[in-house]
Amino acid sequence: MNPINQAILESLRSGEKTAGELKDIFDCSYSVLDKGLQDLIDTHQIEAGWSNDNYPARIYRLKRQQQSIHFWKN
């Protein structure tokens, strides 16, 4: 995994963030950030949504891991 993607994941562990917030943290171009975000969305590690306020903004958060249930045969 490239360093930007890993840093995005680390940053999102503390909560959801907008692309602007992530860009400020990493001091990188939007094109580099957008590629990293899209890679993480494509690999189902993060998800994108919209904020719930008067000025909707695209937000990114870690994807909730599905819990798998294993059935064992005796």
N, C-alpha and C positions, 0 to 999 in steps of 0.2 A: 504494500500500500504506500502511495506517495506521501510525503510529509504534510502537504496541505490537507489531504483527506483525513489523515490521522489527527491533525490538529483540530479540524472541524469537529470530528467525533468527540475529542476530549472537551472542547468548548461546549458542545451541546449536552454533555453530561450534567452540567449545572443548570440546564433549562433551555427552553426554546429561544431562538434568536432570529432576527431579520438578517437579510443578506448585508444590509448596511452595517449592522452591528458586527457581523463576522468580518467584513472588509476592514473595519476600523481595528479590530483585534489583530489581524494578520498583515495589515498594510500591504495588500496585494491588489492587482487589477481585478475589475469585475469579471473579465474573461477567464482568468485563472480560477477565481472563486466559483463562477458559474460551472466550469468544467468539473471541479471537485464536487460541488453539490449535485450535479446531474449524475456523476459516477456513483455517488453514495445512494441516490434515489434508485438508480437502475439496479444496484446490488441489494436493495431492500434494507439498507442500514439506517436510513433516515426517511422522513416523510415531510411533505410540504403541505401547508394549510394556510388559512387566513386568520388574522387576529379578529377578535370580537369587540371592536370598539367603533367609534364614529369615523375613524380614518383607517379603513382596512389596509393591512400590510401583509405581504407574504411572509410567513414564518416557517422556520425549519426546526424539527425536533427529532430526537432519536425515535426510531420505530419500536413500538412495543413488541417484544418477542412473544411469539405464540408458544404457549406451553403445550408440549406434546404429552399425550397420555399413552403409555405403553401397556398393552395387555399381554400378560405372560401365560403361556400354555403350560399346564402341569402334566 
